[in-house]
Amino acid sequence: MFTFIVGAIIFIAVLLVLVVLAQNSKGGGLSNLAGGSSASNIIGVKKTGDLLEKLTWGFIVAIMVLSLSTNFVTPNAGSSNELLERAGEDAGTSNSRPVPTTPSEQQPANDTTSK
């Protein structure tokens, strides 16, 4: 189920990119590149703009809903409390050598130079 939702998100994202590129912007968009003016005469410029805007918002909402739904269908490896406990145990074992707190507790350095 998780794989299906992720695949749907990717497919809708590709469709969203195509719809955004087809929209008429200040520069004319891609709709004028491949004979968009004749297509605009058949469908109508106003209705085409409305359709593309509704598709854009629909795809955005679909991606958001599917992204949030992946949280509920994700296979759980363990509860978050178990992960936090494991992380705490790993942090405690990695610091095996005590760190001196005052300079008097530090060992003096050996003088290796000869006189």
Secondary structure in CASP SS format (residue, H / E / C, confidence):
PFRMAT SS
TARGET T0000
AUTHOR 0000-0000-0000
METHOD secondary structure of the structure
MODEL  1
M C 1.00
F H 1.00
T H 1.00
F H 1.00
I H 1.00
V H 1.00
G H 1.00
A H 1.00
I H 1.00
I H 1.00
F H 1.00
I H 1.00
A H 1.00
V H 1.00
L H 1.00
L H 1.00
V H 1.00
L H 1.00
V H 1.00
V H 1.00
L H 1.00
A H 1.00
Q C 1.00
N C 1.00
S C 1.00
K C 1.00
G C 1.00
G C 1.00
G C 1.00
L H 1.00
S H 1.00
N H 1.00
L C 1.00
A C 1.00
G C 1.00
G H 1.00
S H 1.00
S H 1.00
A H 1.00
S H 1.00
N H 1.00
I H 1.00
I H 1.00
G C 1.00
V H 1.00
K H 1.00
K H 1.00
T H 1.00
G H 1.00
D H 1.00
L H 1.00
L H 1.00
E H 1.00
K H 1.00
L H 1.00
T H 1.00
W H 1.00
G H 1.00
F H 1.00
I H 1.00
V H 1.00
A H 1.00
I H 1.00
M H 1.00
V H 1.00
L H 1.00
S H 1.00
L H 1.00
S H 1.00
T H 1.00
N H 1.00
F H 1.00
V H 1.00
T C 1.00
P C 1.00
N C 1.00
A C 1.00
G C 1.00
S C 1.00
S H 1.00
N H 1.00
E H 1.00
L H 1.00
L H 1.00
E H 1.00
R H 1.00
A H 1.00
G H 1.00
E H 1.00
D H 1.00
A H 1.00
G H 1.00
T H 1.00
S H 1.00
N C 1.00
S C 1.00
R C 1.00
P C 1.00
V C 1.00
P C 1.00
T C 1.00
T C 1.00
P H 1.00
S H 1.00
E H 1.00
Q C 1.00
Q C 1.00
P C 1.00
A C 1.00
N C 1.00
D C 1.00
T C 1.00
T C 1.00
S C 1.00
K C 1.00
END
